[in-house]
Amino acid sequence: MFGANIKELVARKIHKNSSRNKNPFIVLNGALLDTNKYELELFGEEKENGSISYGALEKANKGTLLIDQVSEIPLDIQSKILRVLTDQKFKRVNGSNDVSVDVRLICSSSKDLKKEIEIGNFREDLFHRINVFEINIEPLNQRISDIPLLIKYFSKKISENYKIKELDIDENNNYILNHNWHGNVRELRNLIERIAILQPDTKEKISNIIKESLKNDNFDDQIAEKRMQTLRVGNPLDKNTDIGAINSKEQLNKIEGLVNEGVSDGGKIFQTECELPGNGFWFKPTLFTDVQPSYSIAREEIFGPVLTTLTFRTPQEAVEIANNTEYGLSAGVWTEKGSKILWTADRLQAGVVWANTFNKFDPSSPFGGYKESGFGREGGRQGLLSYLKAES
Protein backbone atom coordinates (compact mmCIF):
# COMPACT_ATOMS: atom_id res chain seq x y z
CA MET A 1 0.00 0.00 0.00
CA PHE A 2 1.13 3.58 -0.55
CA GLY A 3 2.43 6.02 2.04
CA ALA A 4 0.09 8.87 3.00
CA ASN A 5 -0.28 11.78 0.55
CA ILE A 6 2.11 10.44 -2.11
CA LYS A 7 -0.26 7.65 -3.08
CA GLU A 8 -2.23 9.73 -5.56
CA LEU A 9 0.95 10.87 -7.30
CA VAL A 10 2.06 7.25 -7.70
CA ALA A 11 -1.38 6.19 -8.93
CA ARG A 12 -1.46 9.04 -11.47
CA LYS A 13 1.99 8.04 -12.70
CA ILE A 14 0.82 4.45 -13.20
CA HIS A 15 -2.24 5.71 -15.09
CA LYS A 16 -0.22 8.13 -17.23
CA ASN A 17 2.22 5.42 -18.31
CA SER A 18 -0.50 2.88 -19.09
CA SER A 19 -2.57 2.22 -22.20
CA ARG A 20 -5.51 3.78 -20.34
CA ASN A 21 -3.91 7.24 -20.17
CA LYS A 22 -6.39 8.78 -22.64
CA ASN A 23 -9.30 7.79 -20.40
CA PRO A 24 -10.48 9.12 -17.01
CA PHE A 25 -8.53 8.98 -13.75
CA ILE A 26 -11.04 9.12 -10.86
CA VAL A 27 -10.26 9.43 -7.13
CA LEU A 28 -12.63 8.30 -4.37
CA ASN A 29 -11.59 8.90 -0.74
CA GLY A 30 -13.09 6.28 1.55
CA ALA A 31 -12.28 8.27 4.69
CA LEU A 32 -14.20 11.39 3.64
CA LEU A 33 -17.43 9.81 2.37
CA ASP A 34 -20.68 9.96 4.29
CA THR A 35 -21.39 6.43 5.56
CA ASN A 36 -24.81 6.54 3.88
CA LYS A 37 -23.46 7.49 0.46
CA TYR A 38 -20.84 4.83 -0.33
CA GLU A 39 -23.14 2.98 -2.76
CA LEU A 40 -24.27 6.20 -4.45
CA GLU A 41 -20.68 7.39 -4.89
CA LEU A 42 -19.46 4.04 -6.23
CA PHE A 43 -22.37 2.71 -8.26
CA GLY A 44 -24.48 5.77 -9.08
CA GLU A 45 -28.27 6.03 -8.96
CA GLU A 46 -31.27 5.77 -11.25
CA LYS A 47 -33.72 8.44 -10.10
CA GLU A 48 -37.52 8.38 -10.27
CA ASN A 49 -37.59 11.08 -12.95
CA GLY A 50 -35.52 8.87 -15.25
CA SER A 51 -32.24 10.73 -14.84
CA ILE A 52 -29.02 8.94 -13.93
CA SER A 53 -26.39 10.00 -11.44
CA TYR A 54 -23.18 8.23 -12.45
CA GLY A 55 -20.92 6.73 -9.79
CA ALA A 56 -17.13 6.53 -9.68
CA LEU A 57 -17.02 3.12 -11.38
CA GLU A 58 -18.84 4.35 -14.48
CA LYS A 59 -16.93 7.61 -14.54
CA ALA A 60 -13.68 5.61 -14.55
CA ASN A 61 -14.79 3.16 -17.28
CA LYS A 62 -11.85 2.29 -19.59
CA GLY A 63 -9.64 4.28 -17.20
CA THR A 64 -8.39 4.10 -13.61
CA LEU A 65 -10.18 4.37 -10.26
CA LEU A 66 -8.14 5.13 -7.14
CA ILE A 67 -9.92 4.26 -3.90
CA ASP A 68 -7.94 6.15 -1.28
CA GLN A 69 -8.16 4.92 2.35
CA VAL A 70 -9.88 1.72 1.21
CA SER A 71 -9.66 0.45 4.81
CA GLU A 72 -12.47 2.89 5.74
CA ILE A 73 -15.00 1.34 3.35
CA PRO A 74 -17.73 -0.55 5.34
CA LEU A 75 -17.65 -4.35 5.17
CA ASP A 76 -20.97 -4.62 3.31
CA ILE A 77 -19.69 -2.29 0.59
CA GLN A 78 -16.39 -4.21 0.45
CA SER A 79 -18.31 -7.33 -0.53
CA LYS A 80 -19.98 -5.43 -3.39
CA ILE A 81 -16.62 -4.12 -4.61
CA LEU A 82 -15.34 -7.70 -4.61
CA ARG A 83 -18.31 -8.77 -6.74
CA VAL A 84 -17.66 -5.97 -9.24
CA LEU A 85 -14.01 -7.03 -9.53
CA THR A 86 -15.12 -10.60 -10.16
CA ASP A 87 -18.05 -9.96 -12.53
CA GLN A 88 -16.95 -6.61 -14.05
CA LYS A 89 -20.55 -5.44 -13.72
CA PHE A 90 -22.95 -4.00 -11.14
CA LYS A 91 -26.39 -2.43 -10.71
CA ARG A 92 -26.93 1.24 -9.96
CA VAL A 93 -28.88 2.12 -6.81
CA ASN A 94 -32.61 1.70 -7.66
CA GLY A 95 -31.55 0.18 -10.99
CA SER A 96 -32.58 -3.20 -12.41
CA ASN A 97 -30.13 -3.65 -15.31
CA ASP A 98 -26.48 -4.67 -15.10
CA VAL A 99 -23.86 -2.08 -16.01
CA SER A 100 -20.61 -3.49 -17.41
CA VAL A 101 -17.33 -1.67 -16.76
CA ASP A 102 -13.66 -2.09 -17.57
CA VAL A 103 -11.73 -0.34 -14.80
CA ARG A 104 -8.20 -0.56 -13.45
CA LEU A 105 -8.61 -0.36 -9.65
CA ILE A 106 -5.83 1.00 -7.46
CA CYS A 107 -6.35 0.95 -3.70
CA SER A 108 -4.36 2.76 -1.04
CA SER A 109 -4.37 2.84 2.74
CA SER A 110 -2.41 4.40 5.58
CA LYS A 111 -3.33 1.36 7.71
CA ASP A 112 -1.87 -2.16 7.66
CA LEU A 113 -4.66 -4.09 5.92
CA LYS A 114 -3.40 -7.41 7.30
CA LYS A 115 -3.95 -6.09 10.82
CA GLU A 116 -7.35 -4.77 9.77
CA ILE A 117 -8.23 -8.30 8.61
CA GLU A 118 -7.18 -9.74 11.98
CA ILE A 119 -9.48 -7.40 13.91
CA GLY A 120 -12.36 -7.93 11.49
CA ASN A 121 -12.38 -4.54 9.76
CA PHE A 122 -11.38 -5.71 6.28
CA ARG A 123 -12.38 -8.69 4.13
CA GLU A 124 -9.55 -11.13 3.53
CA ASP A 125 -10.95 -12.21 0.15
CA LEU A 126 -11.04 -8.59 -1.05
CA PHE A 127 -7.48 -8.06 0.17
CA HIS A 128 -6.19 -10.99 -1.88
CA ARG A 129 -8.17 -9.77 -4.91
CA ILE A 130 -6.72 -6.23 -4.86
CA ASN A 131 -3.23 -7.17 -3.64
CA VAL A 132 -1.98 -8.21 -7.07
CA PHE A 133 1.00 -5.83 -6.96
CA GLU A 134 1.99 -4.05 -3.79
CA ILE A 135 3.99 -0.82 -3.46
CA ASN A 136 5.27 0.38 -0.09
CA ILE A 137 6.64 3.91 0.22
CA GLU A 138 8.16 5.37 3.38
CA PRO A 139 6.96 8.79 4.61
CA LEU A 140 8.87 11.81 3.34
CA ASN A 141 10.73 12.39 6.63
CA GLN A 142 12.39 9.00 6.08
CA ARG A 143 13.32 9.84 2.48
CA ILE A 144 15.32 13.04 2.99
CA SER A 145 17.34 12.41 -0.17
CA ASP A 146 14.12 12.79 -2.22
CA ILE A 147 13.46 16.33 -0.97
CA PRO A 148 15.92 18.17 -3.30
CA LEU A 149 14.47 16.35 -6.33
CA LEU A 150 10.92 17.16 -5.27
CA ILE A 151 11.82 20.82 -4.71
CA LYS A 152 13.23 21.07 -8.24
CA TYR A 153 10.19 19.34 -9.71
CA PHE A 154 7.58 21.41 -7.87
CA SER A 155 9.49 24.66 -8.33
CA LYS A 156 9.48 24.18 -12.09
CA LYS A 157 5.83 23.05 -12.31
CA ILE A 158 4.44 25.73 -9.99
CA SER A 159 6.50 28.50 -11.61
CA GLU A 160 5.10 27.49 -15.00
CA ASN A 161 1.54 27.50 -13.60
CA TYR A 162 1.95 31.00 -12.15
CA LYS A 163 3.94 32.18 -15.19
CA ILE A 164 6.78 33.47 -13.02
CA LYS A 165 10.54 33.00 -13.00
CA GLU A 166 11.54 29.59 -11.62
CA LEU A 167 11.93 29.76 -7.85
CA ASP A 168 15.48 29.67 -6.48
CA ILE A 169 14.98 27.58 -3.32
CA ASP A 170 17.94 26.35 -1.28
CA GLU A 171 17.54 22.58 -1.32
CA ASN A 172 19.81 22.26 1.74
CA ASN A 173 17.80 24.66 3.90
CA ASN A 174 17.98 23.34 7.48
CA TYR A 175 14.31 24.07 8.17
CA ILE A 176 13.32 21.96 5.17
CA LEU A 177 15.67 19.06 5.90
CA ASN A 178 14.82 18.91 9.64
CA HIS A 179 11.06 19.32 9.30
CA ASN A 180 8.85 16.33 10.20
CA TRP A 181 6.69 16.64 7.05
CA HIS A 182 3.56 15.16 8.61
CA GLY A 183 1.74 16.12 5.41
CA ASN A 184 4.39 14.38 3.30
CA VAL A 185 4.75 15.40 -0.37
CA ARG A 186 1.56 17.47 -0.38
CA GLU A 187 2.85 19.61 2.49
CA LEU A 188 6.11 20.25 0.62
CA ARG A 189 4.22 21.17 -2.53
CA ASN A 190 1.98 23.58 -0.62
CA LEU A 191 5.05 25.25 0.89
CA ILE A 192 6.53 25.84 -2.56
CA GLU A 193 3.17 27.09 -3.87
CA ARG A 194 2.99 29.56 -0.98
CA ILE A 195 6.43 30.88 -1.92
CA ALA A 196 5.25 31.26 -5.53
CA ILE A 197 2.15 33.20 -4.46
CA LEU A 198 4.17 35.60 -2.30
CA GLN A 199 6.77 35.99 -5.09
CA PRO A 200 9.82 36.94 -2.98
CA ASP A 201 12.58 38.57 -5.02
CA THR A 202 15.60 37.40 -3.00
CA LYS A 203 16.86 34.12 -1.55
CA GLU A 204 16.78 35.70 1.90
CA LYS A 205 13.06 36.42 1.59
CA ILE A 206 12.45 32.86 0.40
CA SER A 207 14.34 31.57 3.42
CA ASN A 208 12.23 33.74 5.75
CA ILE A 209 9.01 32.38 4.25
CA ILE A 210 10.26 28.82 4.77
CA LYS A 211 11.23 29.60 8.37
CA GLU A 212 7.87 31.25 9.11
CA SER A 213 5.92 28.40 7.51
CA LEU A 214 7.73 25.59 9.31
CA LYS A 215 8.46 27.17 12.70
CA ASN A 216 5.37 25.64 14.34
CA ASP A 217 6.75 22.12 13.92
CA ASN A 218 7.43 21.81 17.65
CA PHE A 219 3.99 23.04 18.73
CA ASP A 220 2.86 19.57 19.85
CA ASP A 221 6.10 19.07 21.77
CA GLN A 222 5.49 22.36 23.57
CA ILE A 223 2.00 21.19 24.56
CA ALA A 224 3.44 17.95 25.91
CA GLU A 225 6.35 19.48 27.79
CA LYS A 226 4.97 22.80 29.05
CA ARG A 227 1.28 22.17 29.68
CA MET A 228 0.41 18.50 30.00
CA GLN A 229 3.05 17.81 32.64
CA THR A 230 1.40 20.45 34.86
CA LEU A 231 -2.09 18.89 34.75
CA ARG A 232 -3.41 17.64 38.07
CA VAL A 233 -5.50 14.45 38.18
CA GLY A 234 -7.70 13.89 41.21
CA ASN A 235 -10.83 14.87 43.12
CA PRO A 236 -13.11 16.84 40.76
CA LEU A 237 -14.46 18.83 43.72
CA ASP A 238 -10.97 20.20 44.42
CA LYS A 239 -10.62 23.59 42.67
CA ASN A 240 -6.97 22.78 41.87
CA THR A 241 -7.87 19.63 39.92
CA ASP A 242 -7.63 19.75 36.12
CA ILE A 243 -8.70 16.17 35.27
CA GLY A 244 -11.30 14.22 37.24
CA ALA A 245 -12.34 10.56 37.26
CA ILE A 246 -13.95 8.50 34.49
CA ASN A 247 -17.62 7.85 35.29
CA SER A 248 -17.66 4.06 34.79
CA LYS A 249 -15.61 0.97 34.00
CA GLU A 250 -17.40 0.68 30.65
CA GLN A 251 -16.37 4.20 29.65
CA LEU A 252 -12.78 3.56 30.75
CA ASN A 253 -12.71 0.44 28.56
CA LYS A 254 -13.99 2.51 25.62
CA ILE A 255 -11.27 5.13 26.11
CA GLU A 256 -8.56 2.46 26.37
CA GLY A 257 -9.87 0.76 23.22
CA LEU A 258 -9.86 3.96 21.16
CA VAL A 259 -6.39 4.90 22.38
CA ASN A 260 -5.09 1.45 21.44
CA GLU A 261 -6.64 1.88 17.98
CA GLY A 262 -4.92 5.26 17.68
CA VAL A 263 -1.55 3.65 18.38
CA SER A 264 -2.27 0.79 15.94
CA ASP A 265 -3.30 3.28 13.24
CA GLY A 266 0.08 4.98 13.51
CA GLY A 267 -0.57 7.94 15.79
CA LYS A 268 2.25 9.19 18.01
CA ILE A 269 1.21 9.05 21.67
CA PHE A 270 2.38 11.05 24.68
CA GLN A 271 1.08 10.44 28.21
CA THR A 272 1.94 12.32 31.39
CA GLU A 273 3.86 10.67 34.19
CA CYS A 274 1.31 11.68 36.84
CA GLU A 275 0.26 9.29 39.60
CA LEU A 276 -3.35 8.14 39.38
CA PRO A 277 -5.54 7.77 42.50
CA GLY A 278 -6.06 4.22 43.76
CA ASN A 279 -9.86 4.21 43.99
CA GLY A 280 -12.20 4.77 41.06
CA PHE A 281 -11.58 4.83 37.31
CA TRP A 282 -8.82 7.05 35.94
CA PHE A 283 -6.92 7.64 32.72
CA LYS A 284 -3.69 9.56 32.23
CA PRO A 285 -3.89 12.79 30.20
CA THR A 286 -2.97 11.73 26.66
CA LEU A 287 -1.84 13.59 23.53
CA PHE A 288 -1.88 12.14 20.00
CA THR A 289 0.08 13.66 17.12
CA ASP A 290 0.79 12.44 13.55
CA VAL A 291 -2.94 11.72 13.22
CA GLN A 292 -4.77 11.36 9.89
CA PRO A 293 -8.46 12.33 9.43
CA SER A 294 -9.35 8.67 8.84
CA TYR A 295 -8.15 7.50 12.27
CA SER A 296 -10.86 6.48 14.76
CA ILE A 297 -9.47 8.86 17.40
CA ALA A 298 -10.06 11.73 14.96
CA ARG A 299 -13.67 10.80 14.24
CA GLU A 300 -15.13 9.26 17.40
CA GLU A 301 -16.26 10.99 20.59
CA ILE A 302 -13.78 9.72 23.18
CA PHE A 303 -15.18 11.43 26.32
CA GLY A 304 -11.91 11.12 28.17
CA PRO A 305 -8.70 13.12 28.80
CA VAL A 306 -7.38 12.52 25.26
CA LEU A 307 -6.31 15.36 22.94
CA THR A 308 -5.93 14.56 19.25
CA THR A 309 -4.15 17.07 17.01
CA LEU A 310 -4.36 17.25 13.23
CA THR A 311 -2.55 19.70 10.98
CA PHE A 312 -4.09 21.76 8.19
CA ARG A 313 -2.86 24.27 5.65
CA THR A 314 -5.93 26.33 4.78
CA PRO A 315 -9.16 27.32 6.59
CA GLN A 316 -11.10 25.28 4.02
CA GLU A 317 -9.10 22.16 4.89
CA ALA A 318 -9.56 22.80 8.63
CA VAL A 319 -13.35 22.97 8.20
CA GLU A 320 -13.37 19.81 6.06
CA ILE A 321 -11.40 17.90 8.71
CA ALA A 322 -13.56 19.23 11.57
CA ASN A 323 -16.79 18.22 9.80
CA ASN A 324 -15.49 14.75 8.90
CA THR A 325 -17.33 13.07 11.78
CA GLU A 326 -20.86 12.05 12.72
CA TYR A 327 -20.65 14.24 15.81
CA GLY A 328 -20.78 17.98 16.36
CA LEU A 329 -21.33 19.09 19.95
CA SER A 330 -19.09 22.15 20.01
CA ALA A 331 -16.10 23.80 18.33
CA GLY A 332 -13.62 26.59 19.00
CA VAL A 333 -11.98 28.97 16.55
CA TRP A 334 -8.79 30.83 17.47
CA THR A 335 -7.59 33.62 15.21
CA GLU A 336 -6.72 37.30 15.27
CA LYS A 337 -9.08 38.07 12.38
CA GLY A 338 -12.77 38.62 13.11
CA SER A 339 -13.75 37.95 9.50
CA LYS A 340 -12.07 34.53 9.64
CA ILE A 341 -14.00 33.68 12.82
CA LEU A 342 -17.32 34.46 11.10
CA TRP A 343 -16.33 32.62 7.91
CA THR A 344 -15.28 29.48 9.82
CA ALA A 345 -18.13 29.46 12.34
CA ASP A 346 -20.67 29.67 9.50
CA ARG A 347 -19.28 26.47 7.96
CA LEU A 348 -18.59 24.33 11.05
CA GLN A 349 -21.21 21.65 11.71
CA ALA A 350 -21.34 22.12 15.48
CA GLY A 351 -24.06 23.04 17.94
CA VAL A 352 -21.96 25.78 19.53
CA VAL A 353 -18.90 27.59 18.20
CA TRP A 354 -16.72 29.61 20.59
CA ALA A 355 -14.38 32.33 19.32
CA ASN A 356 -10.98 32.81 20.98
CA THR A 357 -12.25 31.04 24.10
CA PHE A 358 -13.74 27.66 24.93
CA ASN A 359 -16.34 26.11 27.23
CA LYS A 360 -17.73 29.47 28.35
CA PHE A 361 -21.47 29.47 29.03
CA ASP A 362 -24.13 32.14 29.47
CA PRO A 363 -27.74 31.37 30.51
CA SER A 364 -29.01 33.65 27.76
CA SER A 365 -27.19 31.64 25.07
CA PRO A 366 -28.55 28.29 23.81
CA PHE A 367 -26.38 25.17 24.00
CA GLY A 368 -26.92 21.85 22.22
CA GLY A 369 -25.44 19.32 19.84
CA TYR A 370 -25.51 18.75 16.10
CA LYS A 371 -25.82 15.55 14.04
CA GLU A 372 -25.24 12.55 16.39
CA SER A 373 -24.33 14.78 19.35
CA GLY A 374 -27.94 15.26 20.42
CA PHE A 375 -30.94 17.38 19.57
CA GLY A 376 -32.73 20.32 21.13
CA ARG A 377 -31.26 23.24 23.06
CA GLU A 378 -30.74 24.20 26.68
CA GLY A 379 -30.57 27.82 27.78
CA GLY A 380 -31.59 30.97 25.98
CA ARG A 381 -34.89 31.55 24.19
CA GLN A 382 -34.55 28.30 22.23
CA GLY A 383 -34.19 26.32 25.45
CA LEU A 384 -37.48 27.70 26.79
CA LEU A 385 -39.57 26.82 23.72
CA SER A 386 -40.14 23.17 24.73
CA TYR A 387 -41.64 24.35 28.03
CA LEU A 388 -44.01 26.88 26.49
CA LYS A 389 -47.50 26.42 25.10
CA ALA A 390 -49.10 28.99 22.83
CA GLU A 391 -52.41 30.36 24.00
CA SER A 392 -55.19 30.58 21.41
N, C-alpha and C positions, 0 to 999 in steps of 0.2 A: 504494500500500500504506500501511498505517497505522503511525504512530510507536509505538515500544514502550510497552506498558502502558496506553495510552489506547485502543488498538484495540478492546478488548472493550466499552468504554463507547460508542464510536461504533457498533459493530455492534448493541448492545442498543437504542440509540436508533433505528436504522433499523428493527429488528424491531418496536419498540413503536409506531412511527408507520405501520406497514404493515398491510395487511388480514390478515396472518398473526398478529397480536399476541395472539390468543386461544389460539394453538398453541405447542408447545414451542420454546424457544431452547436449543440444545445447543452446548457448547464442547468442542473436541478440540484438544489442544496437541501438535503434531507433534514438538516438541523434547523432550518428556518421556515419550514412549511408548517402550516396549521395542521394539527393532527386529524382534522375532519376533511382535509382537502387533498390528501395524498393521491387518492384514486382520480380525482378530477385533474390534478396536475399531471399525472402520468398518462392516463388513458383518455382524457377528454370527456365530453358530455354531449348527448343528443337532447336538445331542449324541446319543450312541448310545442313551441312555435315552428319547429322544423329546422331551426338553425343548429349549427354544430360548433362547439368549442373544442378546438384541437388540443390534445395533451402533448407532453414532451416527446413521447414515443413517435407520434405521427409527424411532429415538427422535425424530428431528427431522421426521418426515413431516408435511406440511402446515404446517410451521413453518420455522425458520431454523437452519442449521448453520454455526458459525464454526470454520474450521480455522486455528488460530493457528500461526505459524511453519511455514507450508506448505512453505517451502524445505527443511525437514528430512525431508520424506516421501521414502522411497526411490523411485528411478525406476520400478521395476516396479509399485509401488502407484500412482504418478502415472498410469500408463497405464490402470489400472483405474478411477481416479476420472474420467478423461476419458471412458471408456466409459459410466459411470453418467450423466454429464452429457449425453451424447449420446442414450442409450437410455432414461434415466429408470427403469432397472431393473438388478438385480444378483442374484447368487446368494450365499446365506450360505455360510460355510465348512462343508464336508461336506454342503451342500445340493444338491438337483437341480432345484428349481423356481425360476423367476424371481420376484423380489419387486419390485413396482412402488412407486416413491416420488415424491412431489412436494415437493421441498425447495429453499428458497432458500439458495444456498451463498455465504458470505462468506469470503474468504481474506485472511490478513494475514501480513506478514513484516517482520523487521527488516533483512533483506538486500535488495540490489538484484537482483531476479529476472532482469533483462536480463543482468547480469554472470554470474549463476548459469547462465544458458543458454549463454553464451559458453564457460564452462569445463566444460560438460557435466553440471552438477548438477541442471538443471531442464529439463523438456520444453517446447519452444517451442510445440507445438500446445496443450498444457494452458494455458500462459500466455495465449495469445490467446483461449482459451475462457473463462477466468475474468476476464480483464481487460476486462470490458464497461464498467465504470465505476470509475475509479481515484480514490482519495482519498489525498492526501499531507498529513501533519501533522508539523510540526516538534516536536522534543523540548521539554519544559516549560521548560528553561533558556533557550530561544530565544523563549519566549512569556511573558515576565514580566508583561505586562499581563493575562494570563488568571488569574494567581495570586489576586488579590483576589476575583474572581468565584467561583473554585473554593473558596476559604476560606469564603465566605458559604454556598455550596451545601452543602459537607460539614458545616459547623458546624450548619446547620439539620437536615440529615438525621440526623447522628450524635446530636445532642441529643435528637431525637424518639425514636430507637432506644433510647437509654439513659434516656429519660424524665427528663431533667434540664433545667435552664435553659439557653437557647441560649448557647453559648460566646462570650465577648467577646475575640476574637483580633485583635491589631493587624495589619492587612493590610499595613502599611508597615514591619514589623519587618525590620531589616537582615539578621538571620540567615536569614530566609525569602527575601528578595529576592536575596541574594548566594549562596545555596546552589546547588550544581551540579545537584541533583535527578536523580541517575543513575537512580533508580527512577520518575521521571516522576510522573504523577498518582497512582499507587498509593502512592508514598512520601509524598506530601503528605497523602493521605487517612489513611494509617496514623499520621502525626504528629498529626493532629487527633483521631483515635480514641484515641491514647495520652493526650492532654490530657483527653479526656472520661472515660477510665477513672480517672485520678488526681484528677479533679474539684477543681482549684485554685479557691480562692474570691476571688482577686485577680488583676488584670492583671499584677502583678509576678511572681506565682507562675507564671502562664501563660508569661510571657517567659522565666523561668528554665528551664522545661521545654523550651521551644523551643531555648534556647541549649545545654542539656545534650544534647539529642537530635541537634543538627546540628553539634556542635563537632568531631566526628571527620572532617569533610569533607576536611581537609588531610592525613589519615593517609598516603595514597599519596604525596603530595608529600614528606612527611617521610622515607618509605622511600627515595625517589629521591635526595633531597638529602643526608641524614645517614648513610645506610648504604651504598647502592650505590656511591657515589663512592669509598668507602674499600676496596672489594673489590680484591684482588690476583689477577691472572690470570697463570699461569706454571707452572713445574715442580711437578707434584703431589707430588714427594718433598721439596720445600722446606716446612718446617713453617709458614712465613709465608704460603704460598699459600692463597687461598680457593677459586679456580676453576681446575681443571686443563684438559687438552686434551680434545677430542672424539675418540672411539676410531677413527673411520673417516670417509672421504670420504662414504660413503653416509649415515651418521648425520648428518653436517653438512648434507647436502642435505635430509634430512628435517626437521631443525630449521629451516632457512631457509624451506622450503616452508610449514610450519605458522605460522611468524611472519608470512610474507607473507599467508597466509589471514587471520590475526588482524587485520592492518591493513586488508585488503579488507572484512572483516566489519564494521569500524567501531570496533575497539578502539584505545585511545590508548596509544602506545608510548613508552617511555623507555629509552634505552641509555646506558651509561656511556661516558666519553670515554677509557677506558684504551687503552694501546698493546698490541696483540696480538703475541706472538712470531712470528718469521718462518718457522720450521719447524714442520710438523705442522698439525693442524686445530683451529681455535679459533673461538669465538663470544663476542661481547661480552655481559656480563651484561645481561639485558633484563627490563623490567617492563611488564606490560599492565594498564591500568585501563579503566573503562567497558566491561567485558566482560559479555555476556549468557550464560546457561547453555547456549544453543544453539550458541555459537561452537565451532569445532573446537579452539581452544586451551584451552577449558574442559573438553573431554571426552576428548581424546586424551592418551596418554602421550608427552611431548615428549622426555624424557631429554636435557636440555640445560639451560644456565643461564638458564632463562626462568621468571619468576614471574608467574602470572596471578591477579589479585585480583577477587573478586566480592563484592558487598554483600548482606546479608540483614538482616531485621528481627526474626525470631523464631528460636529454636532449631529449631523444626520446619522452617522454610524452609531453614536452614543444612544440616540433614540431607538434605533433599530435593535440594538442589543438589549436595551432596557425593556422593550416591548416583547421580546422573544421568550415569553413565558405565559402560562395560563393564569398567573396571579398578578395582582396589581393593587395592593393595599395602600402603599404610600411611596413617595419619591422625594428626593431632595436635589436641588440644582444649585451649584456654587459657581458664581462668576461675577466679575466686576461690571458686566454690561447688563443694564436693565432690559434692553431689547432682546438679548439672548435668553434671559430668564423667561420672558413672555413667549418667545418663539418655541422654546423647549417645553415649557409647561403645557402649551396648547396641544402638543403632539404626544406627550407621555400618557400611556393608558394606565393611570393610577387614580385611586379615589381622592387622594390628597397630595398636593405637591407643595413642598416648602421651598422657600428661596433664601439661600445664604443662612439657613438655620435648619434644625431638624427636631422633630418630636415636640414641637411647641403647640399647645392647645389653647383655645379660647372658647368659652361656652356659647358665644354668638356665631361661631364658625362650625359648619357641619363636618362630620368625620364619618367615613365609611369606605368600604372596599370597592373593587372593580373586577370584572370577570369572575374568577373562581375565589376571590378573596372576600366574598360576602355580598350582601345586597342591603339596600336601605341606608339611612343616615341617622347618626346621633348628633345632638347639638344643633344650634342654629334654627332657623325657620323650618328648614327641611326636616329636622329631627322631630319637630312638633306636629307635623302634618298627620302622622299615623295616629295621633291621640285626639285629633279634632274631628268634629262632625258638623257638616254644614247645616244650618237651620234653613228651612224652607220659608 
